[in-house]
């Protein structure tokens, strides 16, 4: 099945049915979606872009910490 961007309603329905803390949907091409009760955002952990964003942020934090310790 081809990936497509799911609507917010479809995402909410999927999250309600899955009952999981994390949103992991292979069929959804969105990498950031609204949380179940629209209080914030969450990643679609099935999308590689989500993992890339987390890795980039962690590397940036590590570089910042290393540079602070050198001062």
Jmol script that loads the backbone (N, CA, C; Angstrom):
load data "model"
ATOM      1  N   UNK A   1       0.839  -1.170   0.000  1.00  0.00           N
ATOM      2  CA  UNK A   1       0.000   0.000   0.000  1.00  0.00           C
ATOM      3  C   UNK A   1       0.888   1.238   0.000  1.00  0.00           C
ATOM      4  N   UNK A   2       0.547   2.213  -0.808  1.00  0.00           N
ATOM      5  CA  UNK A   2       1.343   3.431  -0.927  1.00  0.00           C
ATOM      6  C   UNK A   2       1.113   4.336   0.278  1.00  0.00           C
ATOM      7  N   UNK A   3       2.161   5.045   0.636  1.00  0.00           N
ATOM      8  CA  UNK A   3       2.038   5.995   1.744  1.00  0.00           C
ATOM      9  C   UNK A   3       1.297   7.231   1.269  1.00  0.00           C
ATOM     10  N   UNK A   4       0.501   7.800   2.167  1.00  0.00           N
ATOM     11  CA  UNK A   4      -0.176   9.061   1.888  1.00  0.00           C
ATOM     12  C   UNK A   4      -0.300   9.814   3.203  1.00  0.00           C
ATOM     13  N   UNK A   5      -0.524  11.117   3.098  1.00  0.00           N
ATOM     14  CA  UNK A   5      -0.722  11.910   4.310  1.00  0.00           C
ATOM     15  C   UNK A   5      -2.127  11.658   4.838  1.00  0.00           C
ATOM     16  N   UNK A   6      -2.200  11.246   6.086  1.00  0.00           N
ATOM     17  CA  UNK A   6      -3.488  11.005   6.712  1.00  0.00           C
ATOM     18  C   UNK A   6      -4.034  12.321   7.265  1.00  0.00           C
ATOM     19  N   UNK A   7      -5.355  12.437   7.304  1.00  0.00           N
ATOM     20  CA  UNK A   7      -5.985  13.607   7.902  1.00  0.00           C
ATOM     21  C   UNK A   7      -5.889  13.496   9.419  1.00  0.00           C
ATOM     22  N   UNK A   8      -6.105  14.605  10.104  1.00  0.00           N
ATOM     23  CA  UNK A   8      -6.064  14.585  11.571  1.00  0.00           C
ATOM     24  C   UNK A   8      -7.102  13.631  12.149  1.00  0.00           C
ATOM     25  N   UNK A   9      -8.265  13.550  11.518  1.00  0.00           N
ATOM     26  CA  UNK A   9      -9.312  12.658  11.999  1.00  0.00           C
ATOM     27  C   UNK A   9      -8.883  11.195  11.882  1.00  0.00           C
ATOM     28  N   UNK A  10      -8.245  10.849  10.764  1.00  0.00           N
ATOM     29  CA  UNK A  10      -7.756   9.478  10.583  1.00  0.00           C
ATOM     30  C   UNK A  10      -6.674   9.139  11.595  1.00  0.00           C
ATOM     31  N   UNK A  11      -5.807  10.094  11.862  1.00  0.00           N
ATOM     32  CA  UNK A  11      -4.742   9.873  12.847  1.00  0.00           C
ATOM     33  C   UNK A  11      -5.352   9.647  14.222  1.00  0.00           C
ATOM     34  N   UNK A  12      -6.319  10.482  14.598  1.00  0.00           N
ATOM     35  CA  UNK A  12      -6.951  10.340  15.909  1.00  0.00           C
ATOM     36  C   UNK A  12      -7.664   8.996  16.039  1.00  0.00           C
ATOM     37  N   UNK A  13      -8.322   8.561  14.978  1.00  0.00           N
ATOM     38  CA  UNK A  13      -9.001   7.267  14.997  1.00  0.00           C
ATOM     39  C   UNK A  13      -7.993   6.127  15.143  1.00  0.00           C
ATOM     40  N   UNK A  14      -6.891   6.218  14.421  1.00  0.00           N
ATOM     41  CA  UNK A  14      -5.845   5.198  14.508  1.00  0.00           C
ATOM     42  C   UNK A  14      -5.268   5.138  15.918  1.00  0.00           C
ATOM     43  N   UNK A  15      -5.004   6.318  16.502  1.00  0.00           N
ATOM     44  CA  UNK A  15      -4.438   6.367  17.849  1.00  0.00           C
ATOM     45  C   UNK A  15      -5.410   5.803  18.880  1.00  0.00           C
ATOM     46  N   UNK A  16      -6.697   6.057  18.691  1.00  0.00           N
ATOM     47  CA  UNK A  16      -7.700   5.528  19.616  1.00  0.00           C
ATOM     48  C   UNK A  16      -7.763   4.006  19.548  1.00  0.00           C
ATOM     49  N   UNK A  17      -7.688   3.474  18.336  1.00  0.00           N
ATOM     50  CA  UNK A  17      -7.773   2.027  18.162  1.00  0.00           C
ATOM     51  C   UNK A  17      -6.511   1.314  18.635  1.00  0.00           C
ATOM     52  N   UNK A  18      -5.343   1.924  18.419  1.00  0.00           N
ATOM     53  CA  UNK A  18      -4.088   1.250  18.763  1.00  0.00           C
ATOM     54  C   UNK A  18      -3.845   1.246  20.265  1.00  0.00           C
ATOM     55  N   UNK A  19      -4.224   2.299  20.959  1.00  0.00           N
ATOM     56  CA  UNK A  19      -4.042   2.366  22.399  1.00  0.00           C
ATOM     57  C   UNK A  19      -2.591   2.468  22.831  1.00  0.00           C
ATOM     58  N   UNK A  20      -1.710   2.789  21.924  1.00  0.00           N
ATOM     59  CA  UNK A  20      -0.281   2.873  22.216  1.00  0.00           C
ATOM     60  C   UNK A  20       0.099   4.284  22.645  1.00  0.00           C
ATOM     61  N   UNK A  21       1.204   4.386  23.366  1.00  0.00           N
ATOM     62  CA  UNK A  21       1.727   5.690  23.766  1.00  0.00           C
ATOM     63  C   UNK A  21       2.362   6.381  22.568  1.00  0.00           C
ATOM     64  N   UNK A  22       3.010   5.611  21.713  1.00  0.00           N
ATOM     65  CA  UNK A  22       3.727   6.136  20.557  1.00  0.00           C
ATOM     66  C   UNK A  22       2.892   5.957  19.298  1.00  0.00           C
ATOM     67  N   UNK A  23       3.025   6.916  18.375  1.00  0.00           N
ATOM     68  CA  UNK A  23       2.340   6.820  17.085  1.00  0.00           C
ATOM     69  C   UNK A  23       3.296   6.193  16.086  1.00  0.00           C
ATOM     70  N   UNK A  24       2.962   5.014  15.610  1.00  0.00           N
ATOM     71  CA  UNK A  24       3.782   4.274  14.657  1.00  0.00           C
ATOM     72  C   UNK A  24       2.846   3.744  13.578  1.00  0.00           C
ATOM     73  N   UNK A  25       2.833   4.415  12.416  1.00  0.00           N
ATOM     74  CA  UNK A  25       1.921   4.035  11.347  1.00  0.00           C
ATOM     75  C   UNK A  25       2.681   4.037  10.026  1.00  0.00           C
ATOM     76  N   UNK A  26       2.911   2.856   9.476  1.00  0.00           N
ATOM     77  CA  UNK A  26       3.651   2.713   8.222  1.00  0.00           C
ATOM     78  C   UNK A  26       2.924   3.326   7.031  1.00  0.00           C
ATOM     79  N   UNK A  27       1.606   3.392   7.085  1.00  0.00           N
ATOM     80  CA  UNK A  27       0.830   3.876   5.950  1.00  0.00           C
ATOM     81  C   UNK A  27       0.736   5.396   5.893  1.00  0.00           C
ATOM     82  N   UNK A  28       1.101   6.082   6.967  1.00  0.00           N
ATOM     83  CA  UNK A  28       0.995   7.536   7.046  1.00  0.00           C
ATOM     84  C   UNK A  28       2.344   8.167   6.727  1.00  0.00           C
ATOM     85  N   UNK A  29       2.359   9.113   5.791  1.00  0.00           N
ATOM     86  CA  UNK A  29       3.619   9.761   5.413  1.00  0.00           C
ATOM     87  C   UNK A  29       3.915  11.003   6.258  1.00  0.00           C
ATOM     88  N   UNK A  30       2.980  11.434   7.116  1.00  0.00           N
ATOM     89  CA  UNK A  30       3.258  12.546   8.027  1.00  0.00           C
ATOM     90  C   UNK A  30       4.356  12.127   8.993  1.00  0.00           C
ATOM     91  N   UNK A  31       5.262  13.067   9.325  1.00  0.00           N
ATOM     92  CA  UNK A  31       6.266  12.718  10.320  1.00  0.00           C
ATOM     93  C   UNK A  31       5.989  13.403  11.659  1.00  0.00           C
ATOM     94  N   UNK A  32       5.148  14.425  11.664  1.00  0.00           N
ATOM     95  CA  UNK A  32       4.700  15.050  12.909  1.00  0.00           C
ATOM     96  C   UNK A  32       3.178  15.144  12.847  1.00  0.00           C
ATOM     97  N   UNK A  33       2.516  14.685  13.912  1.00  0.00           N
ATOM     98  CA  UNK A  33       1.052  14.709  13.970  1.00  0.00           C
ATOM     99  C   UNK A  33       0.618  15.259  15.331  1.00  0.00           C
ATOM    100  N   UNK A  34      -0.634  15.705  15.409  1.00  0.00           N
ATOM    101  CA  UNK A  34      -1.189  16.145  16.678  1.00  0.00           C
ATOM    102  C   UNK A  34      -1.383  14.942  17.588  1.00  0.00           C
ATOM    103  N   UNK A  35      -1.197  15.157  18.887  1.00  0.00           N
ATOM    104  CA  UNK A  35      -1.436  14.101  19.851  1.00  0.00           C
ATOM    105  C   UNK A  35      -2.924  13.815  19.934  1.00  0.00           C
ATOM    106  N   UNK A  36      -3.256  12.774  20.646  1.00  0.00           N
ATOM    107  CA  UNK A  36      -4.622  12.285  20.690  1.00  0.00           C
ATOM    108  C   UNK A  36      -5.629  13.351  21.101  1.00  0.00           C
ATOM    109  N   UNK A  37      -5.299  14.153  22.101  1.00  0.00           N
ATOM    110  CA  UNK A  37      -6.238  15.155  22.582  1.00  0.00           C
ATOM    111  C   UNK A  37      -5.854  16.565  22.162  1.00  0.00           C
ATOM    112  N   UNK A  38      -5.077  16.678  21.075  1.00  0.00           N
ATOM    113  CA  UNK A  38      -4.662  17.957  20.498  1.00  0.00           C
ATOM    114  C   UNK A  38      -3.891  18.828  21.488  1.00  0.00           C
ATOM    115  N   UNK A  39      -3.203  18.210  22.401  1.00  0.00           N
ATOM    116  CA  UNK A  39      -2.382  18.944  23.360  1.00  0.00           C
ATOM    117  C   UNK A  39      -0.928  18.660  23.035  1.00  0.00           C
ATOM    118  N   UNK A  40      -0.436  19.276  21.968  1.00  0.00           N
ATOM    119  CA  UNK A  40       0.945  19.084  21.555  1.00  0.00           C
ATOM    120  C   UNK A  40       1.060  18.256  20.290  1.00  0.00           C
ATOM    121  N   UNK A  41       2.305  17.993  19.929  1.00  0.00           N
ATOM    122  CA  UNK A  41       2.612  17.231  18.731  1.00  0.00           C
ATOM    123  C   UNK A  41       3.417  15.990  19.098  1.00  0.00           C
ATOM    124  N   UNK A  42       3.415  15.027  18.208  1.00  0.00           N
ATOM    125  CA  UNK A  42       4.215  13.825  18.391  1.00  0.00           C
ATOM    126  C   UNK A  42       4.761  13.383  17.041  1.00  0.00           C
ATOM    127  N   UNK A  43       5.754  12.530  17.076  1.00  0.00           N
ATOM    128  CA  UNK A  43       6.345  12.002  15.851  1.00  0.00           C
ATOM    129  C   UNK A  43       5.640  10.726  15.413  1.00  0.00           C
ATOM    130  N   UNK A  44       5.641  10.500  14.106  1.00  0.00           N
ATOM    131  CA  UNK A  44       5.265   9.204  13.558  1.00  0.00           C
ATOM    132  C   UNK A  44       6.567   8.410  13.478  1.00  0.00           C
ATOM    133  N   UNK A  45       6.781   7.489  14.404  1.00  0.00           N
ATOM    134  CA  UNK A  45       8.057   6.791  14.511  1.00  0.00           C
ATOM    135  C   UNK A  45       8.288   5.811  13.376  1.00  0.00           C
ATOM    136  N   UNK A  46       7.304   5.591  12.507  1.00  0.00           N
ATOM    137  CA  UNK A  46       7.494   4.734  11.334  1.00  0.00           C
ATOM    138  C   UNK A  46       8.132   5.505  10.188  1.00  0.00           C
ATOM    139  N   UNK A  47       8.208   6.817  10.307  1.00  0.00           N
ATOM    140  CA  UNK A  47       8.766   7.658   9.260  1.00  0.00           C
ATOM    141  C   UNK A  47      10.240   7.944   9.565  1.00  0.00           C
ATOM    142  N   UNK A  48      11.145   7.644   8.638  1.00  0.00           N
ATOM    143  CA  UNK A  48      12.580   7.867   8.876  1.00  0.00           C
ATOM    144  C   UNK A  48      12.949   9.327   9.140  1.00  0.00           C
ATOM    145  N   UNK A  49      12.167  10.258   8.654  1.00  0.00           N
ATOM    146  CA  UNK A  49      12.441  11.671   8.899  1.00  0.00           C
ATOM    147  C   UNK A  49      12.382  11.972  10.399  1.00  0.00           C
ATOM    148  N   UNK A  50      11.454  11.338  11.110  1.00  0.00           N
ATOM    149  CA  UNK A  50      11.344  11.529  12.558  1.00  0.00           C
ATOM    150  C   UNK A  50      12.626  11.124  13.266  1.00  0.00           C
ATOM    151  N   UNK A  51      13.165   9.983  12.884  1.00  0.00           N
ATOM    152  CA  UNK A  51      14.415   9.512  13.480  1.00  0.00           C
ATOM    153  C   UNK A  51      15.557  10.459  13.132  1.00  0.00           C
ATOM    154  N   UNK A  52      15.571  10.965  11.908  1.00  0.00           N
ATOM    155  CA  UNK A  52      16.611  11.903  11.503  1.00  0.00           C
ATOM    156  C   UNK A  52      16.583  13.176  12.324  1.00  0.00           C
ATOM    157  N   UNK A  53      15.394  13.699  12.587  1.00  0.00           N
ATOM    158  CA  UNK A  53      15.260  14.911  13.389  1.00  0.00           C
ATOM    159  C   UNK A  53      15.795  14.676  14.801  1.00  0.00           C
ATOM    160  N   UNK A  54      15.435  13.561  15.402  1.00  0.00           N
ATOM    161  CA  UNK A  54      15.896  13.252  16.754  1.00  0.00           C
ATOM    162  C   UNK A  54      17.415  13.108  16.789  1.00  0.00           C
ATOM    163  N   UNK A  55      17.983  12.438  15.814  1.00  0.00           N
ATOM    164  CA  UNK A  55      19.435  12.252  15.769  1.00  0.00           C
ATOM    165  C   UNK A  55      20.149  13.591  15.607  1.00  0.00           C
ATOM    166  N   UNK A  56      19.645  14.457  14.731  1.00  0.00           N
ATOM    167  CA  UNK A  56      20.255  15.771  14.529  1.00  0.00           C
ATOM    168  C   UNK A  56      20.208  16.595  15.822  1.00  0.00           C
ATOM    169  N   UNK A  57      19.081  16.568  16.520  1.00  0.00           N
ATOM    170  CA  UNK A  57      18.963  17.310  17.778  1.00  0.00           C
ATOM    171  C   UNK A  57      19.943  16.765  18.821  1.00  0.00           C
ATOM    172  N   UNK A  58      20.038  15.445  18.934  1.00  0.00           N
ATOM    173  CA  UNK A  58      20.974  14.848  19.899  1.00  0.00           C
ATOM    174  C   UNK A  58      22.427  15.188  19.575  1.00  0.00           C
ATOM    175  N   UNK A  59      22.775  15.175  18.304  1.00  0.00           N
ATOM    176  CA  UNK A  59      24.144  15.545  17.897  1.00  0.00           C
ATOM    177  C   UNK A  59      24.409  17.011  18.222  1.00  0.00           C
ATOM    178  N   UNK A  60      23.437  17.879  17.965  1.00  0.00           N
ATOM    179  CA  UNK A  60      23.602  19.304  18.267  1.00  0.00           C
ATOM    180  C   UNK A  60      23.802  19.516  19.772  1.00  0.00           C
ATOM    181  N   UNK A  61      23.047  18.796  20.588  1.00  0.00           N
ATOM    182  CA  UNK A  61      23.208  18.901  22.043  1.00  0.00           C
ATOM    183  C   UNK A  61      24.586  18.408  22.460  1.00  0.00           C
ATOM    184  N   UNK A  62      25.031  17.299  21.904  1.00  0.00           N
ATOM    185  CA  UNK A  62      26.348  16.755  22.239  1.00  0.00           C
ATOM    186  C   UNK A  62      27.455  17.728  21.856  1.00  0.00           C
ATOM    187  N   UNK A  63      27.368  18.322  20.680  1.00  0.00           N
ATOM    188  CA  UNK A  63      28.380  19.293  20.242  1.00  0.00           C
ATOM    189  C   UNK A  63      28.374  20.510  21.164  1.00  0.00           C
ATOM    190  N   UNK A  64      27.207  20.975  21.539  1.00  0.00           N
ATOM    191  CA  UNK A  64      27.091  22.115  22.449  1.00  0.00           C
ATOM    192  C   UNK A  64      27.738  21.795  23.800  1.00  0.00           C
ATOM    193  N   UNK A  65      27.444  20.604  24.335  1.00  0.00           N
ATOM    194  CA  UNK A  65      28.021  20.199  25.624  1.00  0.00           C
ATOM    195  C   UNK A  65      29.541  20.079  25.535  1.00  0.00           C
ATOM    196  N   UNK A  66      30.044  19.534  24.459  1.00  0.00           N
ATOM    197  CA  UNK A  66      31.496  19.388  24.275  1.00  0.00           C
ATOM    198  C   UNK A  66      32.156  20.763  24.215  1.00  0.00           C
ATOM    199  N   UNK A  67      31.542  21.700  23.485  1.00  0.00           N
ATOM    200  CA  UNK A  67      32.107  23.053  23.368  1.00  0.00           C
ATOM    201  C   UNK A  67      32.063  23.800  24.696  1.00  0.00           C
ATOM    202  N   UNK A  68      31.040  23.591  25.505  1.00  0.00           N
ATOM    203  CA  UNK A  68      30.963  24.250  26.807  1.00  0.00           C
ATOM    204  C   UNK A  68      32.045  23.707  27.733  1.00  0.00           C
ATOM    205  N   UNK A  69      32.287  22.394  27.696  1.00  0.00           N
ATOM    206  CA  UNK A  69      33.283  21.787  28.567  1.00  0.00           C
ATOM    207  C   UNK A  69      34.694  22.223  28.194  1.00  0.00           C
ATOM    208  N   UNK A  70      34.934  22.613  26.958  1.00  0.00           N
ATOM    209  CA  UNK A  70      36.260  23.059  26.523  1.00  0.00           C
ATOM    210  C   UNK A  70      36.570  24.467  27.040  1.00  0.00           C
ATOM    211  N   UNK A  71      35.543  25.243  27.337  1.00  0.00           N
ATOM    212  CA  UNK A  71      35.747  26.641  27.778  1.00  0.00           C
ATOM    213  C   UNK A  71      36.261  26.715  29.195  1.00  0.00           C
TER     214      UNK A  71
END
end "model"
wireframe off; spacefill off
backbone 0.3
color backbone group
